[in-house]
Amino acid sequence: MTYSIPRPGRRLLAPVLLAAAGCAWSAPVPPLPTVSAEYSISVYANVPEPMKLSFAPDGSLYVGRQGGDRIHRVGPGGSPVAEYGPPMVDPDAVLVDQNGHIGGRPRSVLVGGGGVLAAIFPNQSASVVFRGDFDVDDMKFDRHGRLIFSDDAPRVLVSSGGPPTVLFTTPSRPGSLAIDMRNRIYVALGDGTIRIYNPDGSLADSAFATGLAGLDTYLAFAPASDRSSLYVLNGTTLLRFDRNGQVRTVGTGFVPGPSSGTGFVFGPGHALYVSDYYANRILRIAPRTHP
């Protein structure tokens, strides 16, 4: 898609004048990012200002938002899109709690931010799980059912159902988290590094990767046969790290949303889903099938 700049002395008609003349007007649709040949990219759903993402086993997608709003639920396959649950203080971080480990009821959706972790239940009522001096950023369950989440302060916290405790501190603000098959915790930090921590919080690798985009860096492990690959959205560029730490570029042209707020998760079809905040859409990046 190309954009033209009006020549000097030439004025564009305002939308109201276009409407009066019977012309439809809408903002230009941003082009999709570019991905390498073994992947396809498409718009999965159109959602206002999407932030963090979490899929339920039935294919429903829950979408975080800015403060004071209700989160969204996207039906399996990308529609319908509807607001879900009551308005929340700061509902940018979401995580499906399918077994009710933290929320207390199966099929809860955890919503975090602004000193509160709440749970929205299947009937769309909600309850505060715990309050504290924290601001939930990204959150994941490990393979023991513990809730691990990053904070705006330089620390990562853990909860098994009760009030969270500090699992480890970090040299700068932590953002996106990913947990591997050995339960090790990968953390993207504001200083542009990815660190790896053991399940007990001890440091395993202080510089798995460096020179990245700080809090515009997002992490997700691929599912199934590609599980050893760590996908990293490094600002505008999508990278893939293999088990040996070798990296290659998968895509370019992404637009980060608010700092540390982009959704970046694997979901149905072994596809990667990325929130595109300013374009009001969620992107789907899927491996192409080969005969």
N, C-alpha and C positions, 0 to 999 in steps of 0.2 A: 504494500500500500504506500502511495506517495502523498505528501502533503504540500500544497502550494501556498506560498506567501503572497498576499495581495500586493500588486504593484503600487508605488506611491500615487496617491490621489484617487485610488480606487477603494470604494467602501463595500463591505459585505452587508447584505440585508440582515437585519436582526431577525431572530426566530419568530417574533410576533408578527413581523411584516410578511415573512414567508407563510406563516399560518393563515394570515388574512388573505393572501393570494391563492390559498388552496394548496400550498406546497407542504409536504411533510418535511420535518427537520429532526435530525438526531445527531448526537455527537459521533464522530468517526470511531469505528471499532478498531482498537489497536491490533496490529498484526500478531500472530502467534509466534512464540519463540521458535527457533530452528533447532531440530534434533538430528542426530546422525541416522544413517539409512536403516539401521536395524530396529529403529523405534518409530512409532507414529505419535502424533500429538493432536489433541482435539479439545474442544470445550465440553466439559462434563456437565456443568450446571451454571446457570447465571444466578448469583447470590450477592446481595448488597454487601460490599466491604467485608469479604470473608477473611477470617484470621485462622487460628489453629483448627485442625481437622481431626476427627476420630470416627472410624467405622465401627458399627455394630456387626455381629455375625450374620444378621439377616440382610446386610447390604445397605442399611440406612447410614447416612453420613450426618454427623453433628458438626456444626460450624460455629466457632467462636466469633464474638463481635466486640466492638468498643464498649466502654462503660455505660451503664444505664439502659442497655438494650436487652432484648430477648435473644437467645441464640437461635440458630436455624436448624431445622431438620430437612435433609434432602432424601427423598425416597429412593429405594434401590433402582439403579439405572439412570439416576440423575433428575428425577421428578416424582412427585411434586416438591416444590420448595415452600416451606412454611415456617413461621416463627414457632418456637417450642419452649414451654415453661414460662415462668414469670420473669419480669425484668431483673437483672442482676447488677451488682455493684460494678464489677469489672470482668465481664465474662469472655475475655479473650482466649483463655486456655480451657480446653475441653478434653475429656477422656471418658470413653465408655467403660463402666464398671459392671461387666456382664454378670459376674457372680456376687456382686454386692459386698466385696471385700472391705471397701471403705465406706460406701454410701449406706450400707446396711440392708439394702433390698436389691434383688437381682434386677438386671437391666436398668440400673441407674446411669445417669450421665453426670460425671463430676465436672464442676465449673469452678475455676480458680482465678483469683486476682484480688488485689486490694485488701489483703489481710483476712480473706475469707475463702474457705473451701466449702462449697455447697454441693448438694446432690439433687438433681431433678429426677423424679420417679416416673414410671411409665404412665401414671395418670396425670402427669405434668404438674403435680404439686412439688414443692421443694422444701428442703430443710438444710440448715447450716450444719456441716459435719464438724468443723472446728474453725476457730478464729485464732489469730496470732500476729506477731510482728514479722510478717513475711508477705511477699507478693508473688504468688505462683506464676511462673513463666511457662516452662514446658514441663509436662509430666508424663511418666510412663510407668507401667507395671513391670517389675522384673519377674523372673520365672519362679519365684517363691511367693508371688502375690503381694509383695511390698510395693507401695506407692513411692516412687522416687520423683522429686521435683526440684527444679532450679528456682532460685530466688533472685530478686533484684540486688540483694546483698551478695557478696562473693562467697556463696556457700550453696551446697546441695543438701536437701533434707529428705528424710525417709519417714514413712508411717506404715504400721501394720494394722491400723484401725483407730489407734489413739492419737493424741496430739503428736505432731511431727517433732523429730529431733534432728540435729545436724549430723549428717553422715560424713561430710568432709567439707573443708573450705577450699577456695580457689584463689589464684593470684589476681584475677580480675573477674568482672561480672560473668556468670555463666548464662548461656542461652539454651540452645537446642540440645536434647539428649537422645542417645540411642543405646540400646542394650543388646549385647551379642549373645551367642549361644552359651557362652561360659559365664553369663551374668555380669560381665564387665561393663562398666558404664563409660560411654564416650560422651565427652562434653565439649561443645564449641564455646570458646571464651571470647570476651570482648577484646582481648589483646591479639586476636587473629590466630590463635592456636587451637588444635584439638588435643585434649588430654584424655588418657584412659585411666580409670580407677577400678580397683578390684571391688568385689561385692561388700567387703568389710570397710571400704572407704580409703584403703591405702592406695598410694599412687603406683600405677603400673608403667605408665609411659608419659613423660612430661611434654613430649612434642611429637605426637603421631603425625601431625601436619602443622605447618606454620605458614605465615604470610597470607592468611585467608581474610575474609571480609568482616571479621569481628561478629557483632550481633546480627549481621545479615548473612550468617552462615547457618545452614540447617542440615540435619543428619537423619538418615533412615537406612536401616538394613533391609536388603531385598529378601523376599520370601523364597521358599521352596529350593529348587536346585541352585539358585543364585544367592543363597543365604549368606555366603561368605563375603559378598560385595557390600561395601558401604557407599551409599549415594550421598553426595554432598552438594547442596545448592550454595555456591560460593558467590553471593551477590547476584550478578547477572548470568553466571555460568554454572551449568550442571556438570558435576564430575562423578566419576566412579572409581573407587579404590578397590583393588582386589586384595586377596588374603596376604599378599606379599607387600602391600603398601604401594604397589604401582598404580599410577593414576592416569586416566585418560578423560578427555572431554566428551560428554554425551550431548550437550546442548548449549546454546547461547541465546541471548536476547531476553532473559527473564527480567522482571521488574520487582525488586524487593518492596514489600509493604512496610508498615511501621516497624521500627527496630524491634527485633526478636518476635514479631507477631505473625510471621508467615506460616501457614499450614503446609506440612511436607510429610506425607504418610503413604505407605503402600496399602492397597485395598483390593477390591474384586478384580479378577483377571490378571493378578500379579502385576497390576499397573501402579504407577506412581501418581499421586494426586497432589497438586500444588495450588495453593490459593493465590490468586492474582488480584490483590486488594483494590488497586486503583481502577482496574478494568471490570470490577464487580463480577468476577467469574472464577470458576475452579477448573483447572486444566488437568487433563488425563494424558499420561505418557505411558504407552504400552509397548512391550516388545512385539515385533512383527512375527507372525508365525511363518514357518518355512515348510514346504512340502517334504 
